[in-house]
């Protein structure tokens, strides 16, 4: 069964959001500002931006799950 283009778009969106969430946690010594967690991270708003990215990824998964449900054939008796 061929998936629709929107399914692929939502899957790519979810992967990008998860990667963005992970990248916000990466320590970086060259940054001037300290993150809200107390260390110099790639993103100064580390816990907030991580949660936002993960919520967006979760939303993409949820939309994908609801919109593209696979319908299984009925079980013969």
Secondary structure, DSSP 4 states (H G I P E B T S, - for coil): -PPPHHHHHHHHHHHHHHHHHHHHT-B-TT-SSPPTTSS-BSSTTHHHHHHHHHHHHHHHHHHHHHHTPPPPPPPP-
